[in-house]
Amino acid sequence: MENHSQFTRRSLLKLLGTTAASAPFVTSNLMAQSPVKKVRHACFGAGGQAWADLTQISNCKNVEIVAVCDVDLSRTTEVRKKLPNAKIYQDWRELFDKEGENIDSVNVSTPDHMHAAIGVTAMQLGKHVYGEKPLAHDLHEVRRMTEVAVTNKVVTQMGIQIHSTAYYQIAAKVMRDGVIGKVKEIHSWSATYWGDTSPKPDKTDAVPEGFDWNLWLGVCADRPFISGNYYHPGSWRKRLDFGTGTLGDMGCHIFDPLYMGLGLGAPISVRSEGPAPNPWNWALDGKVIYQFKGTPLTQGETFNITWYDGDARPPAEIIAQTGKYALKFPQSGSILIGTEGVMIVPHQQLPELFPAEKFKGYQLPRVKGVNHWGQFIDACRGEDKTTADFAYAGPLTEAILIGGIASRFQNTTLKWNSPELKFDLPAANAFVRRDYREGWKIPGLG
C-alpha cells in the first residue's frame, strides 16, 4: 500500500502541474462562464451523508455520476445497484489520476479530516467542488480552501443544505428587515452528542475485509484500528483528530442564518465555559461565548453569541421569552433578543416572533427555497450562482472552529486575529494547523 500511495502522489503532482491549465471550461468563482450540456461528476464517499449527497446530485437534471470513491468497499454495494455505469475506486488519488479528464465536478463527503486534502486537490485540477460541512477540520485548511477556490475560479458550495430552504432564508430576511429591532444578544444550541468522556480503548482489532484503514487515516498520524464503530463508520465526529464535535458539525447549520441575516464578520474573541476535551475526544455539554463586532443590525460596538450543546441550554430567563417554545424547547436553533422583540429560529422550522400579541398581525415574508444540490449543478452549467460558496462558507466555518479550539482552554478569553489566523495565546495557535504524516503532504496546503 505504501508503494502504491507514493506512486499515486507522484502522479498527482504531475497532474496538478498540467491539468489545471486545461480544465474543461473556465469559470468565475460562483458560476461557470461557459455552459455545458451535462456535468460529469465524481463522489468522494458512498455511505451516510455521502449517500445522501450522491442521491440528491444524481437526481438533478443534466448531471452524470462518472465515478464514486470510498475507502470501505462494503459501502459501495448500493452505489453499484443505483449507478451501474459509475466506476468505483477505493483511493481518491487514483480516481483523480484516471478520471481527471473525465469529470467536471465533485462532492467531498468524507470525514472532516480529509475534506481539505481532496477538496484542494480537486480545485487545483479545475474541478467544481460541493464540500460537506464543516469545510475542513483545521483553520489553516479552511483558509486555504477559501483561497484556492478564488484562485482557481471554480464553482463551490458547502453542504449546509438548510441554507437554501425557505426556513433559513425567511429567518435571515426578518433579521435584515429589523423586525425585532437591533439584535442585542443571541443564544444558539444543539442537543446533538458528538463527544465522548471515555478514554480510548487500549486494544487493536483486525481491519474488516474491503476496508483500507491506511487510506481512511489519510493525512492523520498512524494508529491501530479499533472496531465497534469507534472510528468508522460514524463515531469519528467524536474524535479530536478526525471530527470537530457537535459545534463543528451542527454549528455550521445553526450559525448560518445568523451570518446571512446580520452580515457577521469574524469573531473578535471566544471563551469556553464548558468542559474541555480529553486527550482523544471532544467534550459534551459545551458552552462557548463568541464576541463579534457590531453590525448595522445589532446594538452596541460588540455583541455576543453564546453556544450550548449536548444537555447544556440557554438560561431559563431567555427560554421563557419564547412563548409556547418554553414548554417544548426545540432540539436545535437560536434565540435572538432584540430591542423590539424576540425571535426564535428552530432548526428546519419557520421562525416565530414574541411576544405573540405584539406580532399578531405580522406576516412572515414570502421567500421560496431552492434545491441546494441542484443550485450547485446549475452553477456548474453556467445557469445559476451558488449562495453558500466557499467565500461565504469559509469565514462561517472559521468562526465555528475557533470555538472548538477555545474549548481546550477553559474559562480563558482568547482574542482572535482573523487576518493573521492567530490567537493572542501562543498555546492556542498550536491547534490552528497540524502537520500531516509522512507521505501525505498535499500540494496547495503547504
MIVOSE-110129 format. One line per 3 residues: for each residue x negated, y negated, z negated of C-alpha. Coordinates in Angstrom, 3 decimals. Example, Ala and Ser with C-alpha at 12.3 -4.5 7.8 and 13.67 -1.06 7.14 Angstrom:
<rs>
-12.300:4.500:-7.800 ~ -13.670:1.060:-7.140;
</rs>
This chain:
<rs>
0.000:0.000:0.000 ~ -2.816:-2.436:-0.782 ~ -4.385:-1.967:2.651;
-1.015:-2.493:4.306 ~ -0.398:-5.604:2.192 ~ -3.745:-7.122:3.147;
-3.180:-6.342:6.819 ~ 0.232:-7.950:6.733 ~ -1.106:-11.060:5.031;
-3.771:-11.488:7.723 ~ -1.079:-11.106:10.338 ~ 0.991:-13.800:8.645;
-1.961:-16.180:8.525 ~ -2.394:-15.744:12.259 ~ 1.330:-16.068:12.841;
1.556:-19.254:10.787 ~ -1.179:-20.734:12.903 ~ 0.694:-20.264:16.166;
4.418:-19.689:15.772 ~ 5.493:-22.972:14.199 ~ 4.320:-24.849:17.260;
6.530:-22.700:19.469 ~ 9.645:-22.469:17.303 ~ 12.891:-21.587:19.128;
14.138:-25.195:19.005 ~ 13.074:-28.452:17.402 ~ 15.228:-29.657:14.537;
15.840:-32.539:12.216 ~ 15.811:-31.738:8.506 ~ 19.601:-31.356:8.389;
20.887:-30.371:11.822 ~ 19.344:-28.716:14.836 ~ 18.930:-31.205:17.675;
19.309:-28.690:20.495 ~ 22.424:-26.495:20.199 ~ 22.067:-22.748:20.656;
24.855:-20.346:21.523 ~ 24.129:-17.743:18.878 ~ 21.956:-17.935:15.778;
19.692:-14.922:15.276 ~ 19.478:-14.356:11.551 ~ 17.473:-12.233:9.084;
18.471:-11.418:5.492 ~ 15.966:-11.043:2.673 ~ 17.761:-8.958:0.083;
20.552:-6.415:0.591 ~ 22.348:-5.945:-2.746 ~ 24.024:-8.120:-5.367;
24.119:-11.793:-4.372 ~ 22.173:-10.899:-1.250 ~ 25.019:-8.618:-0.158;
27.496:-11.445:-0.739 ~ 25.370:-13.843:1.328 ~ 24.835:-11.270:4.061;
28.558:-10.555:4.238 ~ 29.522:-14.218:4.370 ~ 26.940:-15.075:7.008;
27.773:-12.070:9.167 ~ 31.425:-13.189:9.119 ~ 30.524:-16.566:10.595;
31.029:-17.244:14.274 ~ 28.085:-17.389:16.644 ~ 25.623:-15.505:14.456;
23.877:-12.154:14.863 ~ 22.163:-10.360:11.977 ~ 18.964:-9.129:13.585;
17.138:-7.730:10.557 ~ 17.540:-7.051:6.836 ~ 14.764:-6.558:4.290;
14.908:-5.077:0.794 ~ 12.148:-3.547:-1.316 ~ 14.679:-0.961:-2.533;
15.820:1.028:0.480 ~ 18.657:2.610:-1.510 ~ 20.334:-0.807:-1.428;
20.416:-0.830:2.374 ~ 22.924:2.030:2.695 ~ 25.931:-0.247:3.028;
23.991:-2.578:5.306 ~ 23.349:0.274:7.740 ~ 27.062:1.014:7.821;
28.112:-2.599:8.232 ~ 25.351:-3.639:10.622 ~ 24.199:-0.543:12.515;
22.216:-2.606:15.024 ~ 20.215:-4.550:12.440 ~ 16.620:-3.455:11.893;
15.757:-2.513:8.314 ~ 12.467:-3.495:6.670 ~ 11.004:-2.979:3.214;
8.150:-5.503:3.393 ~ 9.220:-9.111:4.062 ~ 5.859:-9.897:5.663;
6.272:-7.069:8.139 ~ 9.672:-8.436:9.120 ~ 8.100:-11.789:9.959;
5.269:-10.045:11.817 ~ 7.579:-8.040:14.024 ~ 10.703:-10.201:14.261;
9.236:-13.704:14.073 ~ 10.048:-14.462:17.701 ~ 13.497:-12.871:17.480;
15.041:-14.895:14.635 ~ 16.130:-18.493:14.183 ~ 17.229:-18.494:10.529;
17.015:-16.534:7.287 ~ 18.644:-16.300:3.891 ~ 16.368:-15.731:0.894;
18.493:-13.942:-1.708 ~ 15.820:-12.164:-3.721 ~ 14.939:-12.506:-7.423;
13.831:-16.048:-8.268 ~ 10.090:-15.351:-8.336 ~ 9.980:-14.606:-4.579;
12.129:-17.479:-3.312 ~ 9.215:-19.802:-2.567 ~ 6.884:-17.211:-1.030;
9.454:-16.087:1.516 ~ 11.136:-19.456:1.974 ~ 7.963:-21.461:2.573;
6.664:-18.821:4.980 ~ 9.932:-18.909:6.917 ~ 9.982:-22.699:7.179;
6.371:-22.822:8.346 ~ 7.387:-20.435:11.102 ~ 10.080:-22.893:12.138;
12.977:-20.875:10.715 ~ 16.022:-22.453:9.115 ~ 16.493:-21.336:5.507;
19.518:-20.646:3.335 ~ 17.850:-20.296:-0.081 ~ 19.625:-18.950:-3.126;
19.635:-20.949:-6.342 ~ 17.557:-21.850:-8.154 ~ 15.480:-22.999:-5.213;
12.373:-21.402:-6.744 ~ 11.005:-20.102:-10.035 ~ 8.413:-22.804:-10.783;
8.475:-26.591:-10.473 ~ 5.469:-26.656:-8.150 ~ 7.197:-24.160:-5.870;
10.373:-26.249:-5.767 ~ 8.448:-29.393:-4.846 ~ 6.637:-27.553:-2.065;
9.905:-26.073:-0.769 ~ 11.305:-29.599:-0.523 ~ 8.201:-30.977:1.186;
7.785:-28.105:3.645 ~ 11.430:-28.392:4.707 ~ 10.893:-32.050:5.628;
7.528:-31.484:7.296 ~ 8.822:-28.661:9.472 ~ 12.163:-30.322:10.238;
14.265:-27.232:9.621 ~ 17.883:-26.886:8.551 ~ 18.194:-25.887:4.898;
20.966:-25.130:2.419 ~ 20.735:-23.973:-1.207 ~ 23.179:-21.263:-2.268;
25.319:-23.369:-4.585 ~ 28.477:-22.429:-2.713 ~ 30.855:-24.188:-5.146;
29.253:-27.425:-3.910 ~ 31.293:-27.119:-0.709 ~ 34.624:-26.320:-2.362;
37.366:-28.847:-2.988 ~ 36.866:-28.298:-6.752 ~ 33.441:-29.922:-6.955;
33.949:-32.358:-4.082 ~ 37.053:-33.768:-5.776 ~ 35.319:-33.994:-9.153;
32.430:-35.903:-7.578 ~ 34.799:-38.322:-5.847 ~ 36.662:-39.017:-9.099;
33.315:-39.940:-10.653 ~ 32.361:-42.167:-7.723 ~ 35.755:-43.880:-7.858;
35.144:-44.797:-11.508 ~ 38.498:-43.383:-12.620 ~ 37.288:-42.753:-16.196;
35.198:-45.925:-16.213 ~ 31.464:-45.880:-16.859 ~ 30.201:-42.478:-17.992;
28.684:-42.692:-21.482 ~ 27.618:-39.071:-22.063 ~ 28.090:-35.597:-20.616;
28.232:-32.166:-22.208 ~ 27.708:-29.139:-19.923 ~ 27.702:-25.434:-20.759;
27.857:-21.836:-19.548 ~ 28.805:-18.740:-21.513 ~ 26.521:-16.561:-19.369;
23.980:-14.491:-21.333 ~ 20.800:-14.379:-19.277 ~ 18.497:-13.954:-22.250;
17.150:-11.222:-24.489 ~ 15.778:-11.445:-28.032 ~ 14.325:-7.916:-27.973;
10.662:-7.101:-27.382 ~ 9.642:-5.484:-24.115 ~ 9.848:-1.662:-24.345;
6.404:-0.117:-24.711 ~ 6.695:2.513:-22.014 ~ 6.014:3.318:-18.380;
8.609:5.024:-16.196 ~ 8.500:6.663:-12.795 ~ 9.387:4.399:-9.890;
12.555:5.598:-8.101 ~ 12.203:7.054:-4.632 ~ 12.571:4.452:-1.925;
11.722:1.557:-4.241 ~ 8.401:-0.281:-3.771 ~ 7.505:-1.675:-7.193;
4.405:-3.433:-5.860 ~ 6.459:-5.344:-3.297 ~ 9.115:-6.155:-5.893;
6.474:-7.678:-8.191 ~ 5.196:-9.719:-5.269 ~ 3.325:-12.804:-6.486;
3.622:-11.826:-10.174 ~ 0.998:-10.029:-12.243 ~ 0.972:-6.251:-12.108;
2.688:-4.302:-14.902 ~ 4.298:-0.889:-15.445 ~ 7.780:-0.199:-14.144;
10.483:0.182:-16.811 ~ 13.693:1.976:-15.898 ~ 17.205:1.452:-17.270;
17.848:-1.787:-15.355 ~ 15.197:-3.594:-17.402 ~ 13.870:-5.394:-14.331;
15.676:-4.024:-11.315 ~ 18.291:-4.456:-10.013 ~ 19.965:-7.042:-12.276;
18.268:-7.918:-15.576 ~ 15.271:-9.704:-14.063 ~ 17.084:-13.000:-14.736;
16.375:-12.493:-18.446 ~ 12.626:-12.038:-17.923 ~ 10.345:-15.082:-18.050;
8.177:-14.133:-15.071 ~ 11.000:-13.257:-12.687 ~ 14.151:-15.200:-13.583;
14.989:-18.594:-15.011 ~ 17.533:-17.675:-17.705 ~ 21.076:-18.958:-17.996;
20.051:-22.571:-17.465 ~ 18.162:-21.768:-14.260 ~ 20.941:-19.575:-12.907;
24.094:-21.471:-13.897 ~ 22.695:-24.966:-14.376 ~ 22.254:-25.393:-10.626;
26.023:-24.919:-10.302 ~ 27.157:-26.938:-13.298 ~ 24.883:-29.959:-12.739;
25.720:-30.075:-9.025 ~ 28.936:-32.174:-9.200 ~ 27.184:-34.496:-11.666;
24.384:-35.129:-9.178 ~ 26.878:-35.574:-6.350 ~ 29.182:-37.860:-8.272;
26.816:-40.037:-10.302 ~ 23.805:-40.274:-7.989 ~ 21.404:-38.986:-10.622;
17.657:-39.116:-10.217 ~ 15.009:-37.172:-12.087 ~ 15.358:-36.901:-15.888;
13.006:-39.155:-17.829 ~ 12.829:-36.864:-20.860 ~ 14.039:-33.487:-22.073;
14.339:-31.931:-25.531 ~ 15.288:-28.396:-26.573 ~ 17.102:-27.916:-29.854;
17.882:-24.257:-29.248 ~ 15.872:-21.059:-29.755 ~ 12.543:-20.537:-27.999;
11.941:-17.586:-25.663 ~ 9.910:-14.664:-26.947 ~ 6.760:-13.623:-25.005;
8.813:-11.707:-22.422 ~ 12.357:-13.055:-22.243 ~ 14.424:-16.207:-22.115;
16.325:-17.087:-25.272 ~ 20.060:-17.057:-25.900 ~ 22.341:-19.844:-27.172;
20.299:-22.702:-25.780 ~ 20.767:-26.421:-26.339 ~ 18.836:-28.861:-24.157;
19.216:-32.650:-24.175 ~ 18.354:-34.466:-20.947 ~ 17.889:-38.219:-20.781;
18.441:-39.934:-17.421 ~ 18.076:-43.491:-16.235 ~ 21.454:-45.135:-15.910;
23.162:-45.496:-12.537 ~ 25.872:-47.972:-11.475 ~ 28.416:-45.361:-12.596;
27.044:-44.826:-16.113 ~ 26.882:-47.020:-19.209 ~ 23.593:-48.351:-20.518;
19.999:-48.202:-19.353 ~ 19.911:-44.480:-20.157 ~ 22.422:-41.750:-20.880;
22.313:-38.110:-21.942 ~ 23.494:-34.786:-20.567 ~ 23.456:-32.032:-23.193;
23.362:-28.415:-22.030 ~ 24.604:-25.393:-24.020 ~ 24.618:-21.719:-23.106;
25.462:-18.287:-24.486 ~ 27.531:-18.835:-27.630 ~ 26.487:-22.477:-28.029;
29.165:-25.081:-27.256 ~ 29.662:-28.870:-27.366 ~ 30.640:-30.353:-30.753;
34.249:-29.864:-31.885 ~ 34.990:-33.580:-31.626 ~ 34.001:-33.514:-27.938;
36.066:-30.412:-27.164 ~ 39.044:-31.948:-28.971 ~ 39.208:-34.672:-26.318;
40.100:-32.175:-23.580 ~ 43.768:-31.701:-24.439 ~ 45.038:-28.220:-23.587;
41.477:-27.053:-22.844 ~ 40.634:-27.436:-26.517 ~ 42.890:-24.406:-27.105;
41.396:-22.289:-24.309 ~ 37.939:-23.583:-23.537 ~ 36.522:-22.682:-20.085;
33.560:-20.316:-19.816 ~ 31.512:-22.893:-17.899 ~ 31.827:-26.561:-16.981;
31.232:-30.151:-18.035 ~ 32.965:-32.807:-20.119 ~ 32.350:-36.422:-19.139;
33.049:-39.094:-21.761 ~ 33.842:-42.391:-20.038 ~ 34.671:-45.886:-21.186;
38.251:-45.473:-19.871 ~ 38.909:-41.778:-20.383 ~ 37.592:-38.229:-20.399;
37.228:-35.742:-17.537 ~ 36.682:-32.000:-17.805 ~ 35.207:-30.187:-14.808;
35.764:-26.451:-15.334 ~ 33.566:-24.276:-13.123 ~ 35.543:-23.351:-9.986;
38.675:-25.201:-11.062 ~ 40.103:-28.641:-10.372 ~ 39.056:-31.408:-12.774;
41.541:-32.896:-15.244 ~ 41.665:-36.262:-16.974 ~ 42.512:-37.144:-20.586;
44.357:-38.479:-22.452 ~ 47.051:-36.899:-20.311 ~ 49.558:-39.682:-20.998;
47.219:-42.353:-19.665 ~ 46.576:-40.496:-16.396 ~ 50.075:-39.075:-15.956;
50.667:-40.889:-12.670 ~ 47.175:-40.356:-11.287 ~ 46.833:-38.095:-8.254;
43.544:-36.364:-7.610 ~ 42.019:-37.360:-4.271 ~ 42.595:-35.020:-1.367;
39.322:-33.504:-0.247 ~ 39.043:-30.486:1.998 ~ 36.419:-27.887:1.159;
34.288:-26.146:3.766 ~ 32.579:-22.773:4.151 ~ 29.118:-23.227:2.631;
27.529:-20.466:4.725 ~ 29.411:-21.471:7.864 ~ 28.216:-25.058:7.471;
24.635:-23.779:7.446 ~ 25.101:-21.677:10.578 ~ 26.865:-24.525:12.365;
23.997:-26.862:11.429 ~ 21.528:-24.343:12.848 ~ 23.526:-24.523:16.075;
23.395:-28.328:16.102 ~ 27.108:-28.735:15.355 ~ 27.140:-29.825:11.691;
24.998:-31.072:8.828 ~ 24.362:-29.308:5.552 ~ 25.294:-31.072:2.307;
23.066:-29.071:-0.074 ~ 19.831:-29.243:1.893 ~ 16.529:-28.962:0.066;
16.145:-32.758:-0.074 ~ 19.199:-32.690:-2.348 ~ 18.737:-29.278:-3.954;
15.042:-29.740:-4.735 ~ 15.438:-32.614:-7.240 ~ 18.510:-30.899:-8.702;
16.550:-27.678:-9.274 ~ 13.577:-29.542:-10.728 ~ 15.844:-31.108:-13.349;
17.162:-27.697:-14.309 ~ 13.731:-26.075:-14.540 ~ 12.194:-28.711:-16.823;
14.865:-27.713:-19.345 ~ 13.552:-24.155:-19.286 ~ 10.035:-25.391:-19.962;
11.304:-27.570:-22.807 ~ 12.836:-24.507:-24.462 ~ 9.280:-23.263:-25.101;
8.613:-26.347:-27.263 ~ 11.404:-26.516:-29.819 ~ 12.529:-29.882:-31.183;
9.939:-31.737:-29.120 ~ 10.875:-34.568:-26.779 ~ 8.957:-34.174:-23.533;
8.624:-37.206:-21.279 ~ 8.754:-36.283:-17.603 ~ 6.824:-37.976:-14.798;
8.587:-36.721:-11.689 ~ 6.342:-38.284:-9.008 ~ 3.282:-36.658:-10.583;
5.119:-33.471:-11.603 ~ 3.752:-33.809:-15.146 ~ 4.892:-33.872:-18.767;
3.267:-36.045:-21.400 ~ 2.458:-32.857:-23.327 ~ -0.513:-31.020:-21.742;
0.640:-27.649:-23.084 ~ 3.913:-28.003:-21.186 ~ 2.100:-28.665:-17.913;
0.735:-25.132:-18.002 ~ 4.228:-23.950:-17.011 ~ 4.677:-26.296:-14.048;
2.699:-23.968:-11.800 ~ 1.372:-20.454:-12.214 ~ -1.357:-18.544:-10.430;
-0.333:-15.804:-8.032 ~ -2.010:-12.431:-8.366 ~ -4.954:-11.457:-6.197;
-3.961:-10.688:-2.616 ~ -0.703:-12.654:-2.816 ~ -1.804:-16.195:-2.117;
0.828:-17.782:0.106 ~ -0.154:-20.333:2.758 ~ 1.627:-23.602:2.073;
1.914:-23.014:-1.679 ~ -1.696:-23.805:-2.487;
</rs>
